[in-house]
Amino acid sequence: MLRLSDDQLDVVRRFAEILHPNDRSAYLQRVSSLLDGKVIGPGLLHRVCEAVQLELRRVPALDGTPRPSKYSR
Protein backbone atom coordinates (compact mmCIF):
# COMPACT_ATOMS: atom_id res chain seq x y z
CA MET A 1 0.00 0.00 0.00
CA LEU A 2 1.38 3.38 -1.01
CA ARG A 3 1.43 6.05 1.68
CA LEU A 4 1.75 9.67 0.64
CA SER A 5 1.76 12.90 2.62
CA ASP A 6 -0.81 15.56 1.78
CA ASP A 7 1.84 17.51 -0.16
CA GLN A 8 2.84 14.43 -2.14
CA LEU A 9 -0.78 13.63 -2.89
CA ASP A 10 -1.23 17.18 -4.20
CA VAL A 11 1.63 16.61 -6.66
CA VAL A 12 0.03 13.38 -7.90
CA ARG A 13 -3.34 15.14 -8.31
CA ARG A 14 -1.85 18.09 -10.19
CA PHE A 15 -0.24 15.80 -12.75
CA ALA A 16 -3.54 13.92 -13.16
CA GLU A 17 -5.58 17.08 -13.82
CA ILE A 18 -4.70 17.40 -17.51
CA LEU A 19 -5.41 13.76 -18.27
CA HIS A 20 -8.70 12.62 -19.73
CA PRO A 21 -10.98 11.55 -16.86
CA ASN A 22 -11.07 7.99 -18.23
CA ASP A 23 -7.26 7.79 -17.99
CA ARG A 24 -6.88 8.94 -14.40
CA SER A 25 -7.43 5.54 -12.83
CA ALA A 26 -4.72 4.00 -15.02
CA TYR A 27 -2.47 6.93 -14.13
CA LEU A 28 -2.92 6.37 -10.39
CA GLN A 29 -2.35 2.64 -10.70
CA ARG A 30 0.81 3.12 -12.77
CA VAL A 31 2.24 5.78 -10.43
CA SER A 32 1.49 3.55 -7.46
CA SER A 33 3.18 0.54 -9.02
CA LEU A 34 6.30 2.52 -9.96
CA LEU A 35 6.62 4.00 -6.47
CA ASP A 36 5.85 0.81 -4.55
CA GLY A 37 8.67 -0.12 -2.20
CA LYS A 38 10.73 3.00 -2.89
CA VAL A 39 11.72 5.87 -0.62
CA ILE A 40 9.60 8.68 -2.07
CA GLY A 41 11.29 12.03 -2.23
CA PRO A 42 10.12 15.08 -4.16
CA GLY A 43 12.40 14.41 -7.14
CA LEU A 44 11.38 10.80 -7.60
CA LEU A 45 7.70 11.62 -7.18
CA HIS A 46 7.88 14.39 -9.78
CA ARG A 47 9.78 12.26 -12.31
CA VAL A 48 7.41 9.30 -11.97
CA CYS A 49 4.25 11.44 -12.19
CA GLU A 50 5.58 13.31 -15.21
CA ALA A 51 6.62 10.11 -17.02
CA VAL A 52 3.25 8.43 -16.46
CA GLN A 53 1.40 11.59 -17.47
CA LEU A 54 3.34 11.65 -20.76
CA GLU A 55 2.52 7.98 -21.36
CA LEU A 56 -1.21 8.55 -20.95
CA ARG A 57 -1.73 12.08 -22.25
CA ARG A 58 -3.95 12.31 -25.30
CA VAL A 59 -2.54 14.91 -27.65
CA PRO A 60 -5.01 16.19 -30.26
CA ALA A 61 -4.00 15.78 -33.88
CA LEU A 62 -3.55 18.87 -36.01
CA ASP A 63 -7.03 18.43 -37.45
CA GLY A 64 -8.52 18.57 -33.94
CA THR A 65 -9.35 14.88 -33.52
CA PRO A 66 -7.80 13.27 -30.43
CA ARG A 67 -5.14 10.64 -30.98
CA PRO A 68 -5.59 7.46 -28.97
CA SER A 69 -3.10 6.71 -26.23
CA LYS A 70 -0.89 3.65 -26.61
CA TYR A 71 -3.00 1.87 -23.98
CA SER A 72 -6.23 2.19 -25.98
CA ARG A 73 -4.94 0.08 -28.87
N, C-alpha and C positions, 0 to 999 in steps of 0.2 A: 504494500500500500504506500503510495506516494504522499508524503507530508510536506506541505508548503506553508510558508508564513503568509500573512495577508499581503505583504509587499510583493512576494514572489507570485502569488496568485493573481495580483493585478497585472504583472508583466505577461503572464500566460493569457489572461483575458484580453489585454490590449492587442496582442498579436492575432488573436482569434477574431477580433472585430471585423477585419476586412474580408474575412472568408465568407463564402456563401453559407447561409445557415445550415444547409444539408451537409456541409463538410466539417462543421465544428466538432462533431462527435469523433470523427476519424482523427482530427487534429489533436484533440485531448488524449485519445488513446495512444497515438504515436508519440506525443511528447512524454506521456507517462512511461511508456515502454523504454524510451531512450534515456530517461533520467533514473529509472529504477536501479537501486543499488549504488548510486553514485553520490558523492558529496556535492550538494547543489550550491554553487556560488553564483553571484550575479552574472559573471562572464559565461559560464556553461549554460545557465538558464536562457540567456539571451541568444546564444548561438543555436541551441537546440530549437527554441521557439521560431527563430527566423528561418532555419533550414526547413522545418516542417511546414511553415506557412508558405514558403516558396514551392514546396512539393505540391501543395493542395490548392494554391491560388489559381483561380480561373481568370485568365487574361482574355479580354474580348479581342476578337479578330478585327482587322482594319475595317471590315464592312459592318461592324457592330454586333455580329453574332458571337456568342460566347464559345470559346474553345473548350472542349472537355478536358478535365484533368486526366492524368495518366491512370488514376484509380477507377475511372468510370468506363474504361475500355474493357 
